[in-house]
């Protein structure tokens, strides 16, 4: 339900566009990004057996394009492949300060599904490989105000996800958070463990700037680490608010 001319432009270039509305719901992704993306996987008739997910502020390097074509033709039993993403801020590649640089973007749509209300996680049903090349990401291309507005909205959904996960109870595995063979499975449990820690905004800054050597990214690394800690504080405040509202019921 884009409000600009994205759909018209895409159709002019021959793209097949699927539009899914949410009725009166004005929340991003209808309030559940994971469910929205999984709906697309199950209901869109894709032209090819493999799907590559890319956002408007991302660009594939020529090396990545060639690698994707190669593994799609010869997947060697894999159902999905992760790529390395390079985030840029102030003209600098945030090589060190990123929490994670690897994301599953190439997959068989019948072998995966998404979970989480926002910043959805792709769950593969089978083995995952990796491809060479980079996916370049420019999250600040629309300016700092746009980034802050977007993450203020994201924090609402992240807080909802935390409250929902706590209501479900014991799904956290500390062992899997550190020893799970699959990187993405480790990340899911690490995130659940992280949400149990006190002083999360401070811990996140120290982890990104010191633990991940974000200081090596210079001014851009410091800026990004501060922004991420602010975003984490938004999540903390909104989680408290949601839990207080539940206690009053």
N, C-alpha and C positions, 0 to 999 in steps of 0.2 A: 504493500500500500504506500509506495513512495510518493511524496508530494512534489518532487521536482520532475524533470523530464527524463529520468533514468530509463524508465520502461520504453518510452517512445524511441529514445536513441538506440537502445539495445535492439529493438525490433527493426529499426532502419538498417541495422547491420546484419540482419538475418538471424538473430538469436531467438530461441523459443523461451518465452517468459511465463513463469507460473506465478500467479498472484494469490496470496492467501490472507484474508482479512480476519479480524478478531471481534467483529460486531462493535459494541460500545467500549470494549476494552482498549484503552489508549496506552497501555504499558508496552515497552519494548518486547518484541517477540511474543506478544500476548501474555507476558508475565512468566514464560517458561521457554527459554532458548533451547534447552535440550529436547523438549517435546516438539518444538517447532521444527528443528533440524531433522529429527527422526521422522516426523511426518513427511518431510520432503523426500527423504530416502525411500520411504515406503510407497509414495504416491506419484512421484514423477517418473515418467518413462524415459530414462536416460538413453542417449544415442549410443554410448559406448559402455563397455563392461567396467571401466575404471572411471572414477570421479576425482578431480583435483579441486579442492576448496581454496579459493583465494578471495581476499577482501579488496575493496576499492583502493585502499592505501598501501597495497602490497604489489611488488613486481618480481617476477621470476627472472633470474639470470639465465643467460643462454646455456650455461653448463647444466643448470637445473632442468631446463626444458628438454635437453638431450637425454639426461639421465632418466627423467620421468618416462619418456617415450620408450627407452630401452627396457626398463623394468616392467612396464605395462605389457610389453610384448613377450617378455620372459620373466614372469614373477617368481619362479622357483618355489612355488607352494605358498608364498606369502599372500595374505589377504589385505595388507595395508603397509604403507611405508611412511616413515617420518622424514621431515626435512629440517635443515638448520635455518633459522630465521635470524636476520640481522636487523635490529632496531636502531633507528637513527634519531639523534637529538642534537640540535645546534651544529649540524653538519658532521657529527661524530658518530661512528659506529659504537654502540654500547656493548662492547665485546665482553666485558667482565661483569657489569652490574646487573645484567639480566638474571631473573630468578631461574628461568629455563630458556634455552635457545632451540629446543627440539620439539616439533609438533607433528602429529599425524595429519597429513593433508591429502595424501593419495590413498585411495582405498576402493575395494569392491563394495558398492552400496548395500548389497544384500548380506554383507558379513560384518556390519558395524551398526552401532546405535550411539546416540548421545545421551548424556545425563547432566544434571544441574540446571538451575534457573537462569544463571548468567555465567559467562566465561565457561561455556559448556565443555565437557570432557568427552572425547570420542572413545568408546569401548569396543575394541575389535574382538571378533570371534574367530581367532586363529593367530598364526604367527605374523610378526611385524618385522619388516626390514627397514633399511635406510637408503637414502639416495644422496649423491654428491651434488654440489652446487648450493646456492643460497637463495632464500626467499627474502627479499629486502622489504622492510616494513618502515613506513614513515608516519607514526602515530601522531606527530605534532604538525602535520602538514597544513592543518586548518587553524593553527594557532593554539596558544596555551589556554585561552578561555574555553575553546571547544573541548580540549582534553579534560579540563577540570569539570565542565558541565557533564560530560559523558561519564566520568568516573564517579561523580556525585550520584548519578542515576544507577551506575553499576553497584555502588555500595549498598543501595536499598535492597537489591536482589541478593547480594552476598549475605547480608544480614538475615534475610528471609531463609536462605539456604542453611545457615548455621542453626537457626532456631528449629527448622524442620528436621535437620539431622539429629539434633539433640533430643527431639521428641521421639524419634525412632529408636534411639538407644544404640547399644553395643555393636557398631559396625567397624570401629577402629581396630586395626591390628598394628601394634607398635613394631612387631617383627617384620611385617610386610613393608612398613614405612622405611626400613633400612636394608632389608635383604631380598625383597621381591625381585625376581629376575627381570620382569618387564618394567622398564623405566616409568611408563605411564601409570602402572599400578602403584609403584612406589610413591609417585607424586600425589595420587588421590589420598593415600593414607598419611603422607607427610602433611598435607594441607589440613586434614582433620585433626592431627596432633598439634599443629601450629595454632589452631583456633582454641585450644585448651590453655595456651600459655598466657600468663599475665604480662602486662606492658608490651603487647604485641607491636605497636607502632615503633617503639624504641628498639625492640629486638629485630624488627624487619630492617630498620636503617643500619644497625650494626652488621647484620648478616650481609646485606647487599653492598655496603660501602667498605667494610673491613673484611668480612668472611669471604665474599666473592671478589675482593680486590677491586671494587668499583672505583677506588681512588685512582686507579691506573687509567680510567676513562676521562680524567681531568674534570673540568668544570661541568661538562655534560653528565658525568657519572655522579657528581655530588648533587646536581639538580634533580636527576632522576631518582636517586635514593631518598631525597627529601620528599619528592612528590609521592613516591610509593608509601612512605611512612604516614603522610597526610591522608592518603586514600585508606590506609589501614585503620586510621583513627576514625574516619567516617564510618567504617564498618563496625567498629567497637561501639560507637555512640548509638547507631541505629539498632544494633543487636540488643543493647540495654533497653532501648525504647520499646522494641517489640516484646521483649520478655516482661517488661513492666506492664504493658497492655494486657498480656495474657494473664498475669497474676491478678489483675482487677476483675477478670471475667468470673 
